[in-house]
Amino acid sequence: MSVRIPAEVRAAITEIARKFGKQGGKKAAKNMTPEERAARARKASEAAARKRTDQRLAKERAAGQAKKAAKKK
């Protein structure tokens, strides 16, 4: 059974979540040691690099498939 939340209440909840969500990373960073911050940054950097690589490989695969399709014609 789903509960319908009025639009005004949903908007208020969203605003509160946005307000506290913005504080989350800053507060977490304040409470971390320099080593923990470095580990978190390293993990984020590796994830971003992995995402870029995946996008590049997908683009190259698509280009290769298009080239093969053009050759068959």
N, C-alpha and C positions, 0 to 999 in steps of 0.2 A: 504494500500500500504506500503510495507516494503522498507526501504532504506538500501542499501548495504554499509557497512563501510569498507574501505580498511584495510587489515591486519596490515599495518604499523601504521595507525591512531589508530586502536583498541589497538595495543600493547602500544602505547604512552599514551593513555587514561588510560589503565590498570595500567601502571607504576605510573602515577600521582595519581590515586585513591589509590594505595597501599601506596604511600609515605604519603599522607594526612590521610589515614585511620589509620596508625600506630600512628599518633599524636593524634587522636581523644580522646581516653580514657585518656591519660595523661593530655591533656588540660582540658577535662571535670572534671577530678579529682581535678586539681588545682583550678578550679572555684567553686567547691562545698564546702559547710560547712562540718565539721566533721560529723554532723548528717546525711546530705544527702549522704555522702560517706558510712556511716554505713548502711543506708537504702538500698542503691544500692547493697552493698556486701551481706546483708541479703537476698535480693530478689534473687540474683544470687545463693547463697548457697542453698536456698529452692528449686530453679528450678533444680539444680544439684542433690539434694537429691531425688526429685520427679522423675527425669529421671532414677536414679539408681534403685529406688523402682519399677518403671514400668518395667524396663528391668528384674529385679529379678522375679517379678510376672509372666511376660510372659514366662520366662525360666521354672518356676515351673509349669505353666499351660501346657506347651509343654511336660514336663516330665510326668505329670499326665495323659495326653492324650495318650502318648506312652505306659504308664503302663497299661491303660485300654485296649488299642488295643492288647497288648501282652496277656492280660488275656483272651480275647475273642477267641484267636486262640487255 
